[in-house]
Amino acid sequence: MAGLVNNLLILFLVFQNICLGFRSPLSVFKRYKDTTRCLSSECLGSDRTVISLGLSDFALDIRMPGVTPKQSDTYLCMSVPLPVDDEAYVVDFKPHASMDTVHHMLLFGCNEPSSTENYWDCDEGTCKDKSNILYAWARNAPPTRLPKGVGFRVGGEAGGRFFVLQVHYGDISAFRDKHKDCSGVTLHLTHQKQPLIAGMYLMMSVNTVIPPGEKVVDADIACHYKRFPMHLFAYRVHTHRLGKVVTGYRVRNGQWTLIGRQSPQLPQAFYPVEHPVDVNYDDILAARCVFSGEGRTTETRIGGTANDEMCNFYIMYYMEAKHAVSYMTCTQNANPEMFRNIPQEANIPIPVKSDMLKVTHGQHEETKGTDKSSLLQQAKKEEEEILDQDFHIEEAVEWPGLDLKLGQVSGLALDPENNLVIFHRGDHVWDENSFDSKFVYQQRGLGPIEQNTILVLNPSNAKLLHSMGKSLFYLPHGLSIDKNGNYWVTDVALHQVFKLGAHDKEPLLILGVALQPGSDKNHFCQPTDVAVDPITGSIYISDGYCNSRVIQFSPKGLYVMQWGEGTETSLGRARPGQFHIPHSLALIPDFSQLCIADRENGRIQCFKLETGEFIREIKHKSFGRELFAVSYVPGGFLFAVNGMPYPGEAEPVQGFVMNFSTGEIIDTFIPLRKNFEMPHDVVASEDKTVFVGDVHARAVWKFASIEKMEHRSVKKAGIEVQDIKESETIVEARLKNTPESTDHLKKQEKQHLVQQASTGVSFVLITTLLIIPVVVLLAILLFIRWRKTTVYGADGEHKLDSSSGRILGKLRGKGGGGLNLGNFFASHKGYSRKGFDRLSTEGSDQEKDEDDGTDSEEECSAPLPPSAPSSS
């Protein structure tokens, strides 16, 4: 019997080794779910991404999963989910990178990464939603320490649920040995609520040009601060090779207070602000980068490759939790004249020893790459699309909203949930009989509109979610929605402006006197649109068809100021600040600007929010004579629609996408179903989904970037094809003349065949692993049966019970009918009663899984024989 027991033990140990050596795809999938990523065997350190640091603290390790960049100036991204659902705070950062391989790293927080792959090319984007920079590293910078009680808020209702790491590999000569890189950062997080919330303020030049050979070139940045107080505690400077010194200041009442000054050729750490600096409402934040073009034979511009330049001044700050804003940017120079008074220290380069330069830049030259994004890709990936023209807006022809039965559509907006809100005129129309020569409404006898004039639609399927506005309005016009979801509307017949709660029957605020046109502080004359500052709550009203002004009111509706005047047609071209129907407003809080569609002058004018001072004009020949509406999207895009061409003119009626920083037209778009007749308003979301309302066609169109359409574009060999399931099909091909395109297709086909082959192998492997235990068990039973018959004869059964029954009893377990290996080995050292224990990898580098190069532990238990099929 001892021999029989030994044989059984040997068989089961052999089976265990088989199970450990040939893991089923199901067990691998389980491990993949439990482990967020697999690090390369060349990556040093723990394979655990989350490490407990006590009852309330933990560390999160975010590393590139063993990558080898193939060309210089490669940007690679990877994501890690926040491992907890509730709110947490990042209180410390520890970088793991070397300038020998990494040019810089950025860490973003967001709710939806651009990809679910293990890692991806950052040209696809970092995040699908809004992203915030949490950390930046370059040039062997030391760890950043946050002050006590300060943390970056993540998770919960307000914070991001994913971290996205972006690594820029500038010069890849260090990868000639094909080694794998695992650069990254370790975060220290805590669940303890932090009274002060950290954030990042980025000051950045976007249009600096450095002429070749020019000894000194200044890049200046300045913005008015329009938020709650913030306290600055760290700063970081960033340029490429031509930068000599970068300096940042707070300017208050003409006094310049130093925030930080550093050479960008030294390790680009976040350095502490030496003397505490606070920034209050209406202060100015200013920065200067000093460059030298000596040694260059061509001009150098701001851009995303190592041979371009950058001018960045990062500021880490904290604010009281109730007022906290996690990310702010400044990319303009709001007051160039003020830099005449900048302290002289900002113009003096900081000397750097030659050996330090050698260490900072490394032994090799950085090579120029092919990155297509702007500087903003490196500073804030969310905004890289400002200069990215590789997209096109097309009508979403499957959207059913075009078939809605509407009146004249005068206004559109998106609410805080991104639902589409339509303001229309029901059965009322604005025609030549609506007003007399003094702009008094002549059709009061019709009474107010009896239909609901405000419709809230699901933007995806045009399903009606909510409606209101019955018996309130005569001739609706402008619509906007503030950050709290309140509707702000204008009525040109009533000459009034209304604030409405989303579900309130009565207005919360009314400005103007009903049916009385006027030009003083208490009257309007056919007001056209409203914009509400999300920071201050100030109200801006464009007034209108018979006045040529913009009026600012306090959040409670008190008059503050106004600016603007009528256009003197005898002078030819309209001057700045003159209007001929200020028709539509777009408020840009990040830049403290208000942009206005100056309709009959065919242009956009932008002004400072706090003063009404003219900043710039955007005007293109393709606008034609009329520009009806303008809309701004965070990330740097302006959307606009023009009017029908005058007789003899050729400029078509269409939509425009513009770069806000430069005013350049990036794209134009027209509908495929029906035609624009008088597009009256436009609104867009951050994913470049656009809605246009037409007052004459009484219709609303939906447009989208072809990369964002609900029927996704397929990109192969530089060709973009979009296939719509309905009868109409849009096919847009952009042949980019990439010589490797056919090789790329062959590679994809090969990958597809490999995937099919691996699927077949997986099926065979699973089937084999299910059959093996059954065969082994049958062999054991046959062997026992044979031994009974040959050794013990007819009395064998009773004798087997007395000697071997205990063994089979252990094999069967309590149920007596199953094979329980866990119970069988329960009494043996090193095994638990819950089955086979995991193989330990602690203290031994030789117990790593050889097939995938990871330290992941693998739990493998013997598969049970398949159960009888269920009758259901």
LUMKOLTOR-915419 format. One record per residue (C-alpha): x, y, z; residue in one letter. Coordinates in steps of 0.1 Angstrom, whole numbers, plus 5000, padded with zeros to 4 digits. Layout:
BEGIN
    x    y    z res
    X    Y    Z   A
...
//
This chain:
BEGIN
    x    y    z res
 5000 5000 5000   M
 5029 5023 5007   A
 5038 5020 4970   G
 5003 5028 4960   L
 5002 5059 4981   V
 5036 5070 4967   N
 5024 5065 4932   N
 4993 5086 4938   L
 5014 5113 4953   L
 5038 5113 4924   I
 5009 5115 4899   L
 4993 5145 4916   F
 5026 5163 4920   L
 5033 5157 4883   V
 4998 5171 4875   F
 5005 5201 4897   Q
 5037 5209 4878   N
 5018 5205 4845   I
 4992 5230 4857   C
 5018 5254 4868   L
 5038 5250 4836   G
 5008 5252 4812   F
 4985 5279 4826   R
 4952 5283 4809   S
 4942 5315 4792   P
 4915 5319 4818   L
 4940 5321 4847   S
 4961 5345 4827   V
 4931 5367 4822   F
 4923 5366 4859   K
 4958 5377 4866   R
 4955 5405 4840   Y
 4924 5418 4857   K
 4940 5417 4892   D
 4972 5433 4880   T
 4968 5467 4862   T
 4998 5461 4840   R
 5028 5438 4835   C
 5062 5454 4839   L
 5092 5441 4819   S
 5117 5419 4837   S
 5142 5447 4830   E
 5122 5471 4852   C
 5136 5471 4887   L
 5115 5474 4919   G
 5083 5459 4931   S
 5057 5446 4907   D
 5030 5458 4930   R
 5014 5491 4918   T
 4997 5498 4951   V
 5016 5496 4984   I
 5000 5502 5017   S
 5017 5528 5039   L
 4994 5525 5069   G
 4957 5529 5077   L
 4951 5559 5055   S
 4981 5562 5032   D
 4993 5543 5002   F
 5018 5545 4974   A
 5009 5542 4937   L
 5037 5532 4913   D
 5032 5545 4877   I
 5057 5532 4853   R
 5061 5527 4816   M
 5056 5490 4810   P
 5090 5482 4794   G
 5090 5502 4762   V
 5116 5508 4735   T
 5109 5540 4714   P
 5117 5535 4677   K
 5124 5572 4668   Q
 5134 5604 4684   S
 5109 5628 4698   D
 5085 5599 4706   T
 5057 5606 4731   Y
 5043 5576 4748   L
 5014 5575 4773   C
 5001 5549 4797   M
 4973 5551 4823   S
 4967 5537 4858   V
 4933 5538 4875   P
 4930 5553 4909   L
 4927 5521 4931   P
 4901 5536 4954   V
 4866 5550 4946   D
 4865 5576 4974   D
 4884 5609 4975   E
 4921 5608 4980   A
 4949 5634 4980   Y
 4984 5632 4963   V
 5009 5646 4988   V
 5042 5635 4974   D
 5059 5626 4941   F
 5091 5605 4935   K
 5103 5604 4899   P
 5121 5574 4884   H
 5138 5586 4852   A
 5171 5597 4838   S
 5178 5624 4813   M
 5199 5598 4794   D
 5167 5583 4781   T
 5139 5607 4790   V
 5135 5643 4779   H
 5106 5650 4802   H
 5076 5634 4819   M
 5041 5648 4826   L
 5015 5633 4848   L
 4979 5641 4841   F
 4947 5635 4861   G
 4914 5628 4842   C
 4884 5605 4841   N
 4889 5588 4808   E
 4922 5581 4792   P
 4925 5583 4754   S
 4933 5546 4751   S
 4928 5514 4771   T
 4960 5499 4757   E
 4990 5490 4780   N
 5006 5521 4765   Y
 5000 5542 4733   W
 5014 5569 4711   D
 5004 5602 4727   C
 4994 5616 4693   D
 4961 5598 4700   E
 4957 5621 4730   G
 4962 5618 4767   T
 4926 5620 4779   C
 4892 5620 4762   K
 4878 5644 4788   D
 4894 5674 4805   K
 4929 5667 4819   S
 4949 5685 4846   N
 4986 5685 4850   I
 4996 5672 4884   L
 5034 5669 4880   Y
 5062 5676 4856   A
 5098 5664 4855   W
 5128 5669 4833   A
 5166 5669 4834   R
 5172 5649 4866   N
 5150 5670 4888   A
 5147 5660 4925   P
 5114 5650 4940   P
 5087 5676 4946   T
 5075 5681 4982   R
 5041 5696 4989   L
 5036 5717 5021   P
 5019 5700 5050   K
 4982 5701 5047   G
 4983 5705 5009   V
 4974 5679 4983   G
 4962 5674 4948   F
 4926 5661 4950   R
 4918 5630 4931   V
 4889 5605 4930   G
 4855 5611 4946   G
 4829 5633 4928   E
 4853 5661 4918   A
 4887 5645 4912   G
 4900 5624 4883   G
 4898 5586 4884   R
 4928 5579 4862   F
 4965 5590 4861   F
 4980 5593 4827   V
 5018 5594 4824   L
 5033 5610 4793   Q
 5070 5604 4786   V
 5089 5623 4759   H
 5119 5603 4746   Y
 5139 5631 4729   G
 5171 5614 4716   D
 5168 5576 4714   I
 5205 5569 4708   S
 5205 5554 4743   A
 5182 5527 4731   F
 5207 5513 4706   R
 5210 5482 4728   D
 5172 5477 4725   K
 5167 5478 4763   H
 5133 5485 4777   K
 5124 5517 4796   D
 5103 5517 4828   C
 5105 5554 4837   S
 5077 5568 4858   G
 5068 5583 4891   V
 5056 5570 4925   T
 5028 5589 4942   L
 5022 5591 4979   H
 4984 5594 4985   L
 4963 5597 5016   T
 4926 5595 5025   H
 4930 5622 5052   Q
 4911 5653 5040   K
 4935 5681 5032   Q
 4924 5716 5041   P
 4943 5731 5012   L
 4941 5719 4976   I
 4970 5721 4952   A
 4968 5732 4916   G
 4990 5741 4886   M
 4991 5774 4868   Y
 5009 5773 4835   L
 5023 5804 4818   M
 5033 5797 4782   M
 5043 5816 4751   S
 5028 5802 4719   V
 5040 5826 4691   N
 5077 5835 4699   T
 5101 5834 4669   V
 5138 5834 4675   I
 5158 5848 4644   P
 5190 5830 4636   P
 5221 5847 4652   G
 5199 5871 4673   E
 5218 5876 4706   K
 5188 5884 4728   V
 5151 5875 4722   V
 5124 5880 4749   D
 5092 5860 4751   A
 5067 5878 4775   D
 5035 5864 4790   I
 5010 5882 4812   A
 4974 5876 4823   C
 4950 5892 4848   H
 4940 5869 4876   Y
 4903 5867 4881   K
 4897 5840 4908   R
 4898 5835 4945   F
 4932 5840 4963   P
 4959 5814 4957   M
 4992 5809 4975   H
 5023 5801 4955   L
 5048 5776 4969   F
 5068 5761 4940   A
 5078 5770 4904   Y
 5095 5753 4875   R
 5110 5767 4843   V
 5112 5750 4810   H
 5128 5758 4776   T
 5150 5738 4752   H
 5186 5746 4743   R
 5183 5783 4735   L
 5168 5794 4768   G
 5190 5815 4791   K
 5168 5825 4820   V
 5131 5823 4828   V
 5116 5846 4855   T
 5080 5849 4869   G
 5064 5877 4888   Y
 5032 5889 4905   R
 5024 5925 4896   V
 5001 5944 4919   R
 4996 5981 4917   N
 5027 5984 4895   G
 5049 5966 4920   Q
 5068 5935 4907   W
 5072 5907 4932   T
 5095 5878 4923   L
 5080 5843 4922   I
 5110 5826 4909   G
 5140 5829 4885   R
 5161 5801 4872   Q
 5182 5789 4843   S
 5163 5763 4822   P
 5197 5746 4816   Q
 5199 5735 4852   L
 5179 5705 4865   P
 5143 5715 4858   Q
 5129 5708 4892   A
 5100 5725 4910   F
 5120 5749 4932   Y
 5104 5764 4963   P
 5092 5800 4962   V
 5117 5816 4986   E
 5093 5842 5000   H
 5056 5835 5003   P
 5036 5850 4974   V
 4999 5853 4974   D
 4978 5862 4943   V
 4945 5880 4946   N
 4917 5890 4923   Y
 4929 5915 4896   D
 4966 5909 4902   D
 4987 5903 4871   I
 5009 5872 4866   L
 5038 5879 4843   A
 5068 5859 4830   A
 5097 5864 4807   R
 5119 5839 4789   C
 5152 5851 4774   V
 5166 5833 4744   F
 5196 5835 4722   S
 5196 5825 4685   G
 5234 5824 4683   E
 5246 5793 4665   G
 5214 5788 4646   R
 5212 5792 4608   T
 5174 5792 4606   T
 5147 5808 4627   E
 5134 5788 4657   T
 5098 5787 4666   R
 5078 5774 4696   I
 5069 5738 4690   G
 5069 5702 4701   G
 5103 5688 4690   T
 5137 5691 4706   A
 5149 5715 4678   N
 5120 5738 4684   D
 5118 5760 4715   E
 5094 5763 4745   M
 5088 5790 4770   C
 5070 5776 4801   N
 5067 5789 4836   F
 5049 5765 4859   Y
 5035 5776 4892   I
 5023 5752 4920   M
 4998 5768 4943   Y
 4972 5760 4969   Y
 4938 5774 4976   M
 4911 5768 5002   E
 4893 5736 4994   A
 4859 5753 4988   K
 4873 5776 4962   H
 4899 5752 4947   A
 4906 5752 4909   V
 4930 5724 4899   S
 4945 5739 4867   Y
 4948 5773 4850   M
 4967 5786 4820   T
 4980 5818 4806   C
 4991 5819 4769   T
 4989 5856 4761   Q
 5005 5889 4768   N
 4977 5910 4780   A
 4998 5942 4786   N
 5030 5944 4765   P
 5037 5979 4777   E
 5041 5968 4813   M
 5073 5949 4805   F
 5091 5982 4801   R
 5092 5982 4839   N
 5102 5946 4844   I
 5131 5943 4869   P
 5165 5941 4853   Q
 5172 5907 4869   E
 5148 5891 4844   A
 5172 5901 4815   N
 5204 5887 4830   I
 5212 5851 4821   P
 5222 5828 4849   I
 5257 5814 4843   P
 5259 5777 4841   V
 5292 5758 4843   K
 5302 5739 4812   S
 5304 5706 4831   D
 5268 5712 4843   M
 5257 5718 4808   L
 5273 5686 4797   K
 5255 5667 4825   V
 5222 5685 4818   T
 5222 5679 4780   H
 5239 5646 4779   G
 5266 5635 4755   Q
 5245 5634 4724   H
 5226 5659 4703   E
 5188 5658 4703   E
 5174 5651 4669   T
 5144 5666 4652   K
 5113 5644 4652   G
 5080 5644 4635   T
 5056 5654 4663   D
 5026 5672 4648   K
 5012 5687 4680   S
 5019 5721 4693   S
 5038 5731 4724   L
 5006 5724 4744   L
 5010 5687 4739   Q
 5039 5688 4763   Q
 5024 5713 4787   A
 4988 5702 4787   K
 4978 5675 4763   K
 4942 5685 4765   E
 4951 5716 4746   E
 4974 5701 4720   E
 4947 5703 4694   E
 4950 5741 4692   I
 4975 5738 4664   L
 4965 5703 4652   D
 4947 5706 4619   Q
 4945 5669 4612   D
 4907 5667 4617   F
 4876 5677 4598   H
 4841 5685 4609   I
 4813 5666 4591   E
 4776 5664 4597   E
 4764 5635 4618   A
 4739 5623 4592   V
 4725 5596 4614   E
 4713 5622 4640   W
 4675 5624 4640   P
 4673 5659 4655   G
 4672 5675 4620   L
 4636 5662 4617   D
 4623 5679 4648   L
 4593 5702 4642   K
 4605 5736 4654   L
 4598 5772 4650   G
 4625 5797 4641   Q
 4656 5785 4659   V
 4673 5815 4675   S
 4695 5802 4702   G
 4714 5770 4712   L
 4734 5761 4743   A
 4748 5731 4762   L
 4739 5726 4798   D
 4763 5713 4825   P
 4753 5677 4816   E
 4762 5685 4780   N
 4725 5682 4769   N
 4715 5703 4740   L
 4691 5732 4748   V
 4672 5749 4720   I
 4655 5783 4721   F
 4629 5787 4693   H
 4599 5809 4684   R
 4571 5784 4681   G
 4544 5798 4659   D
 4557 5834 4660   H
 4580 5848 4633   V
 4601 5879 4630   W
 4593 5897 4597   D
 4589 5931 4583   E
 4556 5937 4602   N
 4570 5929 4637   S
 4584 5964 4646   F
 4577 6000 4637   D
 4604 6026 4630   S
 4610 6032 4667   K
 4615 5994 4673   F
 4583 5990 4692   V
 4568 5955 4688   Y
 4536 5957 4667   Q
 4521 5922 4672   Q
 4513 5922 4709   R
 4478 5912 4701   G
 4491 5877 4693   L
 4500 5872 4729   G
 4530 5853 4741   P
 4540 5820 4724   I
 4518 5792 4736   E
 4543 5765 4729   Q
 4573 5755 4751   N
 4601 5776 4736   T
 4630 5759 4755   I
 4636 5723 4747   L
 4663 5701 4763   V
 4674 5672 4741   L
 4697 5642 4745   N
 4726 5652 4722   P
 4731 5616 4710   S
 4696 5607 4699   N
 4676 5640 4701   A
 4652 5625 4726   K
 4632 5653 4744   L
 4643 5653 4781   L
 4625 5685 4793   H
 4607 5715 4780   S
 4596 5749 4794   M
 4590 5785 4784   G
 4553 5784 4775   K
 4535 5818 4776   S
 4567 5837 4785   L
 4581 5851 4753   F
 4571 5869 4721   Y
 4603 5868 4700   L
 4631 5847 4715   P
 4666 5854 4705   H
 4698 5846 4725   G
 4704 5817 4749   L
 4733 5809 4772   S
 4736 5787 4803   I
 4757 5795 4833   D
 4778 5770 4854   K
 4749 5764 4877   N
 4726 5754 4849   G
 4705 5786 4848   N
 4691 5797 4815   Y
 4698 5833 4803   W
 4677 5844 4774   V
 4668 5875 4755   T
 4635 5885 4739   D
 4638 5912 4711   V
 4601 5920 4712   A
 4600 5925 4750   L
 4635 5942 4750   H
 4643 5922 4781   Q
 4668 5897 4795   V
 4656 5868 4817   F
 4674 5844 4841   K
 4654 5812 4845   L
 4660 5781 4866   G
 4661 5749 4847   A
 4629 5738 4863   H
 4614 5770 4876   D
 4582 5784 4861   K
 4589 5820 4870   E
 4621 5840 4861   P
 4647 5844 4888   L
 4658 5878 4874   L
 4645 5902 4847   I
 4665 5930 4832   L
 4649 5957 4810   G
 4614 5971 4808   V
 4588 5950 4789   A
 4580 5962 4754   L
 4599 5995 4759   Q
 4630 6000 4738   P
 4657 6024 4751   G
 4694 6031 4754   S
 4699 6040 4791   D
 4710 6018 4820   K
 4676 6003 4825   N
 4664 5997 4790   H
 4676 5976 4760   F
 4667 5978 4724   C
 4664 5943 4709   Q
 4691 5926 4731   P
 4707 5897 4713   T
 4728 5875 4737   D
 4740 5870 4772   V
 4773 5857 4787   A
 4779 5850 4824   V
 4814 5849 4838   D
 4818 5815 4856   P
 4843 5830 4881   I
 4828 5863 4891   T
 4792 5859 4881   G
 4793 5891 4861   S
 4766 5894 4834   I
 4774 5907 4799   Y
 4746 5916 4775   I
 4750 5925 4738   S
 4725 5952 4729   D
 4717 5948 4702   G
 4699 5955 4669   Y
 4692 5991 4676   C
 4719 5998 4701   N
 4756 5991 4695   S
 4770 5983 4729   R
 4779 5956 4754   V
 4767 5962 4790   I
 4781 5946 4822   Q
 4759 5940 4852   F
 4768 5926 4886   S
 4756 5891 4895   P
 4725 5907 4912   K
 4717 5927 4880   G
 4732 5961 4890   L
 4746 5982 4862   Y
 4784 5983 4861   V
 4796 5997 4828   M
 4792 5995 4791   Q
 4813 6000 4759   W
 4809 6002 4722   G
 4795 6026 4696   E
 4778 6025 4662   G
 4798 6020 4631   T
 4803 6051 4610   E
 4798 6038 4575   T
 4811 6069 4559   S
 4846 6060 4572   L
 4847 6027 4554   G
 4862 6000 4576   R
 4848 5999 4611   A
 4872 6008 4639   R
 4878 5987 4670   P
 4850 5990 4695   G
 4824 5999 4668   Q
 4795 5976 4663   F
 4769 5970 4636   H
 4746 5945 4655   I
 4767 5929 4682   P
 4749 5896 4677   H
 4766 5868 4697   S
 4789 5865 4727   L
 4816 5840 4736   A
 4832 5844 4770   L
 4867 5830 4774   I
 4874 5828 4812   P
 4909 5814 4809   D
 4920 5845 4790   F
 4896 5869 4807   S
 4882 5879 4773   Q
 4848 5884 4758   L
 4846 5878 4720   C
 4816 5893 4700   I
 4803 5884 4666   A
 4799 5919 4651   D
 4774 5907 4626   R
 4771 5933 4599   E
 4808 5941 4601   N
 4816 5905 4593   G
 4841 5901 4621   R
 4849 5889 4657   I
 4861 5915 4682   Q
 4876 5905 4715   C
 4878 5927 4746   F
 4891 5925 4782   K
 4864 5914 4806   L
 4874 5937 4834   E
 4878 5969 4814   T
 4861 5965 4780   G
 4894 5974 4764   E
 4898 5962 4728   F
 4923 5933 4723   I
 4921 5922 4687   R
 4899 5915 4657   E
 4895 5883 4638   I
 4883 5889 4602   K
 4886 5867 4571   H
 4875 5872 4536   K
 4856 5839 4538   S
 4834 5853 4565   F
 4817 5875 4538   G
 4798 5905 4550   R
 4780 5889 4579   E
 4791 5868 4609   L
 4762 5857 4629   F
 4775 5837 4659   A
 4807 5827 4677   V
 4813 5800 4704   S
 4844 5791 4724   Y
 4856 5757 4735   V
 4882 5752 4762   P
 4913 5739 4745   G
 4916 5768 4722   G
 4889 5766 4695   F
 4865 5792 4682   L
 4835 5781 4662   F
 4815 5805 4641   A
 4788 5807 4613   V
 4784 5834 4587   N
 4754 5847 4567   G
 4742 5842 4531   M
 4764 5861 4505   P
 4751 5893 4490   Y
 4742 5893 4453   P
 4773 5891 4432   G
 4794 5878 4461   E
 4808 5842 4462   A
 4816 5835 4498   E
 4793 5806 4508   P
 4774 5803 4540   V
 4792 5778 4562   Q
 4807 5770 4596   G
 4842 5778 4607   F
 4867 5763 4632   V
 4895 5787 4643   M
 4926 5786 4664   N
 4917 5811 4692   F
 4954 5821 4698   S
 4961 5830 4662   T
 4927 5835 4647   G
 4936 5811 4619   E
 4908 5791 4602   I
 4915 5754 4608   I
 4884 5740 4591   D
 4851 5748 4575   T
 4820 5728 4574   F
 4785 5726 4557   I
 4756 5703 4561   P
 4749 5673 4539   L
 4712 5671 4545   R
 4693 5703 4537   K
 4712 5736 4533   N
 4721 5764 4556   F
 4697 5793 4550   E
 4704 5816 4579   M
 4725 5798 4605   P
 4717 5819 4636   H
 4736 5803 4665   D
 4764 5778 4671   V
 4775 5759 4701   V
 4803 5733 4705   A
 4816 5709 4732   S
 4852 5700 4740   E
 4851 5669 4718   D
 4844 5691 4688   K
 4808 5681 4686   T
 4790 5711 4670   V
 4754 5721 4668   F
 4741 5748 4645   V
 4706 5763 4646   G
 4690 5780 4616   D
 4663 5806 4620   V
 4650 5803 4584   H
 4654 5765 4579   A
 4639 5760 4614   R
 4664 5732 4619   A
 4693 5721 4641   V
 4722 5702 4626   W
 4747 5681 4645   K
 4783 5680 4633   F
 4813 5661 4647   A
 4850 5656 4641   S
 4854 5626 4620   I
 4876 5611 4647   E
 4847 5616 4672   K
 4817 5604 4651   M
 4795 5578 4667   E
 4803 5557 4637   H
 4840 5557 4642   R
 4865 5564 4614   S
 4887 5536 4604   V
 4923 5547 4598   K
 4945 5525 4576   K
 4976 5535 4556   A
 4969 5572 4561   G
 4934 5568 4547   I
 4904 5578 4568   E
 4871 5561 4559   V
 4839 5567 4577   Q
 4810 5543 4569   D
 4776 5554 4579   I
 4750 5526 4583   K
 4722 5547 4567   E
 4717 5551 4529   S
 4740 5581 4527   E
 4777 5573 4531   T
 4805 5597 4537   I
 4839 5587 4524   V
 4868 5610 4530   E
 4902 5598 4519   A
 4933 5617 4529   R
 4962 5601 4510   L
 4993 5610 4530   K
 5018 5594 4507   N
 5034 5573 4535   T
 5058 5548 4518   P
 5054 5523 4545   E
 5016 5521 4541   S
 5016 5487 4524   T
 5040 5473 4549   D
 5017 5486 4576   H
 4988 5468 4561   L
 5008 5436 4558   K
 5018 5439 4594   K
 4982 5444 4605   Q
 4972 5413 4584   E
 5000 5393 4600   K
 4989 5404 4634   Q
 4954 5394 4626   H
 4965 5359 4615   L
 4986 5356 4647   V
 4956 5365 4668   Q
 4935 5339 4650   Q
 4962 5313 4655   A
 4965 5322 4692   S
 4928 5319 4696   T
 4929 5284 4681   G
 4959 5274 4703   V
 4940 5288 4733   S
 4910 5266 4725   F
 4931 5235 4721   V
 4950 5243 4753   L
 4918 5247 4774   I
 4904 5215 4760   T
 4936 5196 4767   T
 4938 5209 4803   L
 4902 5199 4809   L
 4908 5163 4796   I
 4940 5157 4815   I
 4925 5154 4850   P
 4897 5132 4838   V
 4922 5108 4821   V
 4945 5108 4852   V
 4916 5101 4875   L
 4903 5072 4853   L
 4938 5058 4852   A
 4940 5059 4890   I
 4906 5042 4894   L
 4915 5015 4869   L
 4948 5009 4886   F
 4931 5005 4920   I
 4905 4982 4906   R
 4931 4961 4889   W
 4951 4959 4921   R
 4920 4948 4941   K
 4912 4920 4917   T
 4947 4906 4913   T
 4960 4911 4949   V
 4931 4906 4972   Y
 4906 4887 4951   G
 4869 4887 4963   A
 4879 4899 4998   D
 4898 4927 4985   G
 4871 4953 4988   E
 4868 4950 5025   H
 4905 4950 5030   K
 4909 4980 5008   L
 4884 4998 5030   D
 4904 4991 5061   S
 4938 5002 5047   S
 4932 5025 5017   S
 4898 5039 5026   G
 4913 5066 5047   R
 4932 5079 5017   I
 4902 5079 4994   L
 4882 5095 5022   G
 4906 5123 5022   K
 4905 5125 4984   L
 4867 5126 4985   R
 4864 5151 5013   G
 4833 5156 5034   K
 4810 5151 5005   G
 4824 5117 4997   G
 4817 5121 4960   G
 4843 5147 4949   G
 4880 5149 4945   L
 4893 5176 4969   N
 4931 5180 4965   L
 4931 5208 4990   G
 4918 5185 5018   N
 4942 5157 5007   F
 4972 5179 5012   F
 4958 5199 5041   A
 4980 5182 5067   S
 5012 5187 5047   H
 5035 5216 5054   K
 5033 5245 5030   G
 4997 5239 5019   Y
 4965 5255 5030   S
 4930 5241 5033   R
 4917 5264 5006   K
 4937 5246 4979   G
 4973 5250 4966   F
 4991 5280 4981   D
 5006 5305 4957   R
 5042 5300 4948   L
 5063 5326 4967   S
 5086 5348 4948   T
 5100 5366 4979   E
 5137 5364 4983   G
 5144 5347 4951   S
 5149 5362 4916   D
 5149 5327 4901   Q
 5112 5320 4908   E
 5099 5347 4884   K
 5077 5335 4857   D
 5099 5329 4828   E
 5073 5331 4801   D
 5063 5367 4806   D
 5092 5382 4825   G
 5071 5394 4854   T
 5071 5388 4892   D
 5034 5381 4892   S
 5023 5352 4914   E
 5002 5325 4899   E
 4976 5305 4918   E
 4968 5272 4902   C
 4945 5245 4915   S
 4935 5213 4899   A
 4904 5216 4876   P
 4874 5196 4888   L
 4858 5170 4865   P
 4831 5186 4844   P
 4797 5185 4859   S
 4766 5170 4843   A
 4749 5195 4819   P
 4719 5214 4834   S
 4684 5207 4822   S
 4679 5244 4817   S
//
